[in-house]
């Protein structure tokens, strides 16, 4: 599922949300920190292969810029632009706040209106590659000194036929956000990292207070976010979205695992009465409900929004891994993330400049300095900085990773993180490779039917939806 750029800094450093095995989001790197512009003595080209001499060819490059309603992201992007132009004074930067949309990318590329670098989602790799809307990064990675320092699992979603088409910015493994205050109000024991579906069901039922408009669990069920949320349950039940065999892709979400997952949601709605009465929520609706203290459990980790924007107390919040279906099972959640693409329609010089812009703050002191700046800013405003240890793009045990840990340790009142057990048991499952957004939309319609009518025959509806999805969507897909 698409993940919104949490803020520009997370996009710069990849310090947001995702785990060791990511296919749609991020974690880890190897090796040590070093400036990506470290040049050999007397050489006028940096390690990224870009001419930094005073006679460098003038270049104009359009970048993806934050939306006007994101002042914090704008400040961070402006800081990056300033640092980039100090290093590359020959590059003139233009700003364009168009953000990737699967329904708009074709129009933008046809009109040659896409930026030199733009954000995309882990689910879009095949589409971008097949339409030649993303540049093969091999020419740039061949001269980039940290080409081998990325977490390969994070690169996998945008590595197709052996070629890499995007650089990760941030990623995640879906987790669960808990409002401890609502648990305490009902004297409900807080769940642990080892919780199961049974524990989840009991907690959601016990914390719900329909008379007061409080939901025990709020799941997204309005747009594509609905299918994205529900797929966590599918994975926990051992299911998959699709099957790939003999070059064909077919639906798999109507399996026994899919039935179990949808029936579990059905029970939460009709037996436990744990969901909001108005359950048709998109991502913003769901998080707003949580921030208002009207949902005890939601999928996701909008910790910063809850504290910095909504004024919730950090001590009232808790992040857990997904529950396992049964005791001893995997605590698995959807892996997703954001990636930055280089526009292949640009000249080689502009593509190189875009690559340098994308990787400006990776593995270098500038990234560490920016982290310090953000932490100091958050501290001065009495705000928190959320760090999910499963979501960094570098190897946390590397020299660079150790330096990050040292910095974070200096801000104990500012940094909010997960406990080690929660991180240790969390596992990620990559999103569907083919037509993931279409799949999410199809599942959302099933969810809506189940949440609207307690007598819905889950198996029958899933079979019907799978048959239609195969005929209208997957039958047109040619799998490699």
C-alpha positions as CSV (number, residue, x, y, z in Angstrom):
1,X,0.0,0.0,0.0
2,X,1.2,3.5,-0.6
3,X,2.8,5.1,2.5
4,X,2.7,8.8,2.7
5,X,6.1,10.5,3.2
6,X,6.0,10.7,7.0
7,X,8.1,13.8,6.7
8,X,11.0,14.8,4.5
9,X,13.6,13.8,7.1
10,X,12.3,10.2,7.2
11,X,12.6,10.2,3.4
12,X,16.1,11.5,3.6
13,X,17.4,9.1,6.2
14,X,15.1,6.1,5.8
15,X,14.5,6.1,9.6
16,X,10.8,5.4,9.6
17,X,9.1,2.1,9.6
18,X,10.1,-1.3,8.4
19,X,12.0,-4.5,9.3
20,X,14.9,-6.8,8.4
21,X,12.9,-8.5,5.6
22,X,11.3,-5.8,3.6
23,X,10.0,-6.0,0.2
24,X,8.0,-2.8,0.4
25,X,9.7,-0.7,2.9
26,X,13.1,-0.6,4.5
27,X,15.7,-1.7,6.9
28,X,19.4,-2.1,7.0
29,X,22.8,-1.5,5.3
30,X,26.3,-2.8,5.9
31,X,29.6,-1.1,6.3
32,X,30.6,2.2,7.7
33,X,29.6,5.8,7.2
34,X,31.5,7.9,4.7
35,X,30.7,10.9,2.7
36,X,29.1,10.1,-0.6
37,X,31.1,12.9,-2.1
38,X,34.5,11.8,-1.0
39,X,36.8,12.4,-3.9
40,X,40.3,11.3,-4.6
41,X,42.9,13.9,-4.1
42,X,43.0,16.2,-7.1
43,X,39.9,14.7,-8.7
44,X,37.2,17.0,-9.7
45,X,34.4,14.4,-9.7
46,X,32.9,13.0,-6.6
47,X,32.2,9.4,-5.6
48,X,28.8,9.6,-7.3
49,X,30.5,10.5,-10.6
50,X,29.2,14.1,-10.8
51,X,31.5,16.9,-11.8
52,X,31.9,19.3,-8.9
53,X,34.4,21.6,-10.5
54,X,33.7,25.3,-11.0
55,X,33.4,24.7,-14.7
56,X,30.7,22.0,-14.3
57,X,27.9,22.1,-17.0
58,X,24.9,24.1,-15.8
59,X,21.9,21.7,-15.1
60,X,18.3,22.4,-14.3
61,X,16.5,19.7,-12.4
62,X,12.9,19.5,-11.1
63,X,12.4,17.7,-7.8
64,X,9.4,16.4,-6.0
65,X,8.4,19.0,-3.4
66,X,6.2,18.6,-0.3
67,X,2.6,19.8,-0.5
68,X,1.8,23.3,0.9
69,X,0.0,21.9,3.9
70,X,3.2,20.2,5.1
71,X,5.3,23.0,6.6
72,X,7.6,20.8,8.5
73,X,8.3,18.7,5.4
74,X,8.9,21.9,3.5
75,X,11.4,23.1,6.0
76,X,13.3,19.9,5.8
77,X,13.3,19.8,2.0
78,X,14.5,23.4,1.9
79,X,17.4,22.4,4.2
80,X,18.3,19.6,1.9
81,X,18.1,21.8,-1.2
82,X,20.5,24.3,0.4
83,X,23.0,21.6,1.3
84,X,22.8,20.1,-2.2
85,X,23.3,23.4,-4.0
86,X,26.3,24.2,-1.8
87,X,27.8,20.9,-3.0
88,X,26.6,21.2,-6.6
89,X,26.4,24.9,-7.5
90,X,25.9,24.1,-11.1
91,X,22.5,22.6,-10.5
92,X,19.4,24.8,-10.6
93,X,16.5,23.3,-8.8
94,X,12.9,23.7,-9.7
95,X,10.0,22.5,-7.4
96,X,6.9,20.5,-8.3
97,X,4.6,19.2,-5.7
98,X,3.0,16.5,-7.8
99,X,3.1,13.2,-5.9
100,X,2.9,9.8,-7.4
101,X,-0.5,8.3,-8.2
102,X,-1.0,5.0,-10.1
103,X,-3.8,6.7,-12.1
104,X,-1.8,9.7,-13.0
105,X,1.7,8.5,-13.7
106,X,1.0,7.5,-17.3
107,X,-0.4,10.9,-18.1
108,X,2.6,12.6,-16.5
109,X,5.1,10.6,-18.3
110,X,3.3,10.9,-21.7
111,X,3.3,14.7,-21.2
112,X,6.9,14.7,-20.0
113,X,5.8,16.4,-16.8
114,X,7.1,14.1,-14.1
115,X,10.0,15.4,-11.9
116,X,13.6,14.2,-12.4
117,X,13.1,12.3,-9.1
118,X,9.8,11.3,-7.6
119,X,8.4,9.1,-4.9
120,X,6.7,5.8,-5.6
121,X,5.4,2.7,-3.7
122,X,6.9,-0.7,-3.4
123,X,3.9,-2.1,-5.3
124,X,4.7,-0.2,-8.4
125,X,8.0,-1.7,-9.5
126,X,6.6,-3.9,-12.3
127,X,4.4,-1.2,-13.7
128,X,7.3,1.4,-13.8
129,X,9.7,-1.1,-15.3
130,X,7.4,-2.4,-18.0
131,X,6.4,1.0,-19.1
132,X,10.0,2.3,-18.9
133,X,8.9,5.0,-16.4
134,X,11.9,4.4,-14.1
135,X,15.6,4.6,-15.0
136,X,17.8,1.5,-14.5
137,X,20.1,2.7,-11.8
138,X,23.1,0.5,-12.8
139,X,25.1,3.4,-14.3
140,X,24.8,5.4,-11.1
141,X,25.3,2.6,-8.6
142,X,28.4,1.5,-10.5
143,X,30.2,4.7,-9.2
144,X,28.4,5.0,-5.9
145,X,30.7,3.9,-3.1
146,X,27.8,2.6,-1.0
147,X,26.1,0.6,-3.7
148,X,26.6,-2.6,-1.7
149,X,25.7,-1.1,1.6
150,X,21.9,-1.2,1.2
151,X,19.8,-3.9,2.8
152,X,19.2,-6.3,-0.2
153,X,15.8,-7.2,1.1
154,X,14.8,-3.6,1.0
155,X,16.0,-3.4,-2.6
156,X,14.2,-6.5,-3.7
157,X,10.8,-4.9,-4.5
158,X,12.3,-2.6,-7.0
159,X,14.9,-5.0,-8.3
160,X,13.4,-6.6,-11.4
161,X,15.2,-9.0,-13.7
162,X,18.4,-8.2,-11.9
163,X,18.1,-4.4,-12.4
164,X,17.4,-1.9,-9.7
165,X,14.9,0.8,-10.5
166,X,14.6,2.9,-7.3
167,X,16.3,3.8,-4.1
168,X,14.5,3.2,-0.8
169,X,13.6,6.2,1.4
170,X,11.6,4.6,4.2
171,X,9.7,1.4,4.9
172,X,7.7,-0.4,7.5
173,X,6.4,-3.7,8.7
174,X,2.8,-3.0,9.8
175,X,2.4,-3.0,13.6
176,X,-0.3,-2.2,16.1
177,X,-0.8,1.1,18.0
178,X,-2.3,0.8,21.4
179,X,-4.0,3.5,23.5
180,X,-3.1,2.2,27.0
181,X,-5.4,4.8,28.7
182,X,-8.5,3.1,27.2
183,X,-7.2,-0.3,28.4
184,X,-6.7,1.1,31.9
185,X,-10.2,2.7,31.9
186,X,-11.8,-0.8,31.5
187,X,-9.2,-2.6,33.7
188,X,-8.1,-4.6,30.6
189,X,-4.6,-6.1,30.9
190,X,-2.2,-4.7,28.3
191,X,-1.4,-7.2,25.6
192,X,2.2,-8.4,25.1
193,X,4.4,-8.9,22.1
194,X,3.4,-12.6,22.1
195,X,-0.4,-12.0,21.7
196,X,-2.7,-14.0,19.5
197,X,-5.9,-13.5,17.6
198,X,-7.8,-14.7,20.7
199,X,-6.0,-12.1,22.8
200,X,-6.6,-9.4,20.2
201,X,-10.3,-10.3,20.0
202,X,-10.7,-10.2,23.8
203,X,-8.9,-6.9,24.1
204,X,-10.9,-5.3,21.3
205,X,-14.2,-6.5,22.8
206,X,-13.3,-5.5,26.4
207,X,-12.1,-2.0,25.5
208,X,-15.0,-1.1,23.3
209,X,-17.7,1.2,24.7
210,X,-20.3,1.8,22.0
211,X,-22.4,3.9,24.2
212,X,-19.5,6.4,24.5
213,X,-18.5,6.1,20.9
214,X,-15.3,4.2,21.7
215,X,-14.2,1.4,19.5
216,X,-12.0,-1.4,20.7
217,X,-10.5,-1.7,17.2
218,X,-10.8,0.6,14.2
219,X,-9.8,-0.9,10.9
220,X,-9.6,1.1,7.6
221,X,-12.4,0.0,5.3
222,X,-13.1,2.9,2.9
223,X,-10.5,3.1,0.2
224,X,-7.7,0.9,-0.8
225,X,-6.4,1.2,2.7
226,X,-9.1,-1.3,3.7
227,X,-7.5,-4.1,1.7
228,X,-4.1,-3.0,2.9
229,X,-5.2,-3.3,6.5
230,X,-7.0,-6.7,6.1
231,X,-4.1,-8.3,4.3
232,X,-2.2,-8.4,7.6
233,X,-4.8,-10.9,8.8
234,X,-4.5,-12.9,5.6
235,X,-0.7,-13.2,6.1
236,X,-1.2,-14.2,9.8
237,X,-3.6,-17.0,8.6
238,X,-0.9,-18.2,6.3
239,X,-2.5,-16.9,3.1
240,X,-1.3,-15.1,0.0
241,X,-3.0,-12.6,-2.3
242,X,-2.1,-14.3,-5.6
243,X,-0.6,-17.4,-7.1
244,X,2.0,-17.2,-9.9
245,X,2.6,-20.3,-12.1
246,X,3.4,-20.9,-15.8
247,X,3.5,-17.2,-16.5
248,X,0.0,-16.7,-15.2
249,X,-1.2,-14.9,-12.1
250,X,-4.4,-15.9,-10.3
251,X,-6.2,-14.9,-7.1
252,X,-5.4,-16.8,-3.9
253,X,-7.1,-14.6,-1.3
254,X,-10.2,-16.8,-1.4
255,X,-8.3,-19.7,0.2
256,X,-9.1,-21.3,3.5
257,X,-6.7,-18.7,5.1
258,X,-8.6,-15.9,3.4
259,X,-11.9,-17.2,4.7
260,X,-10.4,-17.4,8.3
261,X,-9.1,-13.9,8.0
262,X,-12.4,-12.4,6.8
263,X,-14.4,-14.4,9.3
264,X,-12.2,-13.0,12.1
265,X,-13.1,-9.5,10.9
266,X,-16.7,-10.5,10.8
267,X,-16.6,-11.7,14.4
268,X,-14.9,-8.5,15.6
269,X,-17.8,-6.5,14.0
270,X,-20.8,-8.6,14.8
271,X,-20.0,-10.7,17.9
272,X,-17.5,-8.5,19.7
273,X,-19.2,-5.2,18.6
274,X,-15.7,-3.8,18.8
275,X,-15.6,-1.7,15.6
276,X,-16.9,1.9,15.3
277,X,-20.5,2.2,14.4
278,X,-19.4,4.3,11.4
279,X,-16.7,1.8,10.2
280,X,-16.2,3.3,6.7
281,X,-12.9,4.9,7.6
282,X,-9.9,5.9,5.4
283,X,-6.4,6.2,6.8
284,X,-6.8,9.8,8.1
285,X,-10.2,9.0,9.6
286,X,-8.8,6.0,11.5
287,X,-5.8,7.8,12.9
288,X,-8.0,10.8,13.9
289,X,-10.3,8.5,15.7
290,X,-7.3,7.1,17.6
291,X,-6.0,10.5,18.4
292,X,-9.3,11.6,19.8
293,X,-9.2,8.7,22.2
294,X,-12.1,6.9,20.5
295,X,-10.2,3.7,19.4
296,X,-8.1,1.5,21.6
297,X,-6.4,-0.4,18.8
298,X,-5.5,0.5,15.3
299,X,-3.0,-0.9,12.7
300,X,-0.1,1.5,12.1
301,X,2.4,3.6,13.9
302,X,1.3,7.3,13.8
303,X,3.0,7.9,17.1
304,X,4.4,11.3,16.2
305,X,1.0,12.5,15.0
306,X,-0.7,11.3,18.2
307,X,1.7,13.1,20.5
308,X,3.0,16.1,18.4
309,X,-0.2,17.0,16.7
310,X,-3.0,15.6,18.9
311,X,-1.4,16.2,22.3
312,X,-1.6,12.6,23.5
313,X,0.9,11.6,26.2
314,X,3.7,9.3,25.1
315,X,3.2,7.2,28.3
316,X,-0.3,6.4,27.1
317,X,0.9,4.9,23.8
318,X,2.3,1.5,23.0
319,X,3.4,-0.2,19.7
320,X,3.2,-3.9,19.4
321,X,3.8,-6.4,16.6
322,X,0.8,-7.9,14.8
323,X,-0.8,-10.8,16.7
324,X,-0.2,-14.3,15.6
325,X,-3.2,-16.4,14.6
326,X,-2.3,-19.0,17.1
327,X,0.1,-19.3,20.0
328,X,3.6,-19.9,18.6
329,X,2.7,-18.6,15.2
330,X,4.3,-15.7,13.3
331,X,3.6,-12.1,14.2
332,X,3.5,-11.1,10.5
333,X,2.5,-7.8,9.0
334,X,2.5,-6.2,5.6
335,X,5.8,-4.8,4.5
336,X,5.6,-1.6,2.4
337,X,7.5,1.5,1.8
338,X,8.5,4.5,-0.3
339,X,11.1,4.6,-3.0
340,X,12.6,7.4,-5.1
341,X,12.7,6.9,-8.9
342,X,14.9,8.6,-11.4
343,X,13.0,9.8,-14.5
344,X,14.5,8.0,-17.6
345,X,13.2,10.8,-19.8
346,X,15.8,13.2,-18.5
347,X,19.3,13.6,-19.9
348,X,22.1,11.5,-18.4
349,X,23.5,14.6,-16.7
350,X,20.1,15.4,-15.0
351,X,19.6,11.8,-14.1
352,X,23.0,11.7,-12.4
353,X,22.2,15.0,-10.5
354,X,18.8,13.5,-9.5
355,X,20.6,10.4,-8.1
356,X,23.0,12.6,-6.2
357,X,20.1,14.5,-4.7
358,X,18.3,11.3,-3.7
359,X,21.4,9.9,-2.0
360,X,22.6,13.2,-0.5
361,X,22.1,12.2,3.1
362,X,22.8,8.5,3.0
363,X,25.7,7.1,4.9
364,X,27.4,10.4,5.6
365,X,27.9,13.0,8.3
366,X,25.3,15.2,6.7
367,X,22.7,12.6,7.6
368,X,23.9,12.4,11.2
369,X,24.0,16.2,11.4
370,X,20.4,16.4,10.1
371,X,19.3,13.8,12.6
372,X,20.8,15.9,15.4
373,X,19.1,19.0,14.0
374,X,15.7,17.3,13.9
375,X,16.1,15.9,17.4
376,X,17.2,19.3,18.8
377,X,14.2,20.9,17.1
378,X,11.8,18.3,18.5
379,X,13.4,18.7,22.0
380,X,12.9,22.5,21.9
381,X,9.3,22.0,21.0
382,X,8.7,19.3,23.6
383,X,7.9,16.9,20.7
384,X,8.9,13.4,20.2
385,X,10.8,11.6,17.4
386,X,9.5,8.1,16.7
387,X,12.1,5.5,15.7
388,X,11.1,2.0,14.7
389,X,14.4,0.0,14.9
390,X,13.0,-2.4,12.3
391,X,12.7,0.5,9.7
392,X,16.2,1.8,9.0
393,X,17.8,1.5,5.6
394,X,21.3,0.7,7.0
395,X,22.6,-2.2,9.1
396,X,22.0,-1.0,12.6
397,X,25.1,-2.9,13.8
398,X,27.3,-1.1,11.2
399,X,29.6,1.8,12.2
400,X,27.0,4.2,10.8
401,X,24.3,2.5,12.7
402,X,26.3,2.7,15.9
403,X,26.7,6.4,15.4
404,X,23.0,6.8,15.0
405,X,22.4,4.9,18.2
406,X,24.9,7.2,20.0
407,X,23.0,10.3,18.9
408,X,19.6,8.9,19.8
409,X,20.9,8.0,23.3
410,X,21.5,11.7,23.9
411,X,17.7,12.4,23.7
412,X,15.9,9.9,25.9
413,X,13.0,12.3,26.5
414,X,12.6,12.9,22.8
415,X,13.0,9.6,21.2
416,X,10.1,7.1,21.3
417,X,10.9,3.6,20.3
418,X,9.7,0.0,20.6
419,X,10.9,-2.5,23.1
420,X,13.3,-5.2,22.0
421,X,10.9,-8.1,22.3
422,X,8.4,-6.3,20.1
423,X,11.1,-5.8,17.5
424,X,12.5,-9.3,17.8
425,X,9.2,-11.2,17.0
426,X,7.9,-8.9,14.2
427,X,8.1,-10.4,10.8
428,X,7.3,-8.9,7.5
429,X,5.6,-10.2,4.3
430,X,6.0,-8.4,1.0
431,X,2.9,-7.0,-0.7
432,X,1.5,-8.5,-3.9
433,X,3.9,-8.1,-6.8
434,X,1.1,-7.7,-9.4
435,X,-1.6,-5.1,-9.3
436,X,-1.5,-4.7,-5.5
437,X,-3.5,-1.6,-5.5
438,X,-6.3,-3.2,-7.6
439,X,-6.3,-6.2,-5.2
440,X,-6.6,-3.9,-2.2
441,X,-9.6,-2.2,-3.8
442,X,-11.3,-5.5,-4.5
443,X,-10.8,-6.7,-0.9
444,X,-12.2,-3.5,0.4
445,X,-15.5,-4.2,-1.3
446,X,-15.6,-7.6,0.4
447,X,-14.9,-6.0,3.7
448,X,-17.6,-3.5,3.3
449,X,-20.1,-6.2,2.5
450,X,-19.1,-8.2,5.6
451,X,-19.2,-5.1,7.8
452,X,-22.6,-4.1,6.4
453,X,-24.4,-7.5,6.7
454,X,-23.7,-10.0,9.5
455,X,-25.2,-12.8,7.4
456,X,-22.7,-12.4,4.5
457,X,-21.4,-15.7,3.3
458,X,-17.7,-15.0,3.4
459,X,-16.5,-18.0,1.3
460,X,-19.1,-17.3,-1.4
461,X,-18.2,-13.6,-1.6
462,X,-14.5,-14.2,-1.7
463,X,-14.9,-16.8,-4.5
464,X,-17.1,-14.5,-6.5
465,X,-14.6,-11.6,-6.0
466,X,-11.6,-13.7,-7.0
467,X,-13.4,-14.9,-10.1
468,X,-14.2,-11.4,-11.2
469,X,-10.7,-10.1,-10.3
470,X,-9.0,-12.8,-12.3
471,X,-11.2,-12.1,-15.3
472,X,-10.9,-8.3,-15.2
473,X,-7.4,-7.8,-13.9
474,X,-5.1,-10.7,-13.5
475,X,-5.9,-12.4,-16.8
476,X,-4.2,-9.5,-18.5
477,X,-1.0,-9.9,-16.5
478,X,2.1,-11.6,-17.9
479,X,4.2,-12.9,-15.1
480,X,8.0,-13.3,-15.6
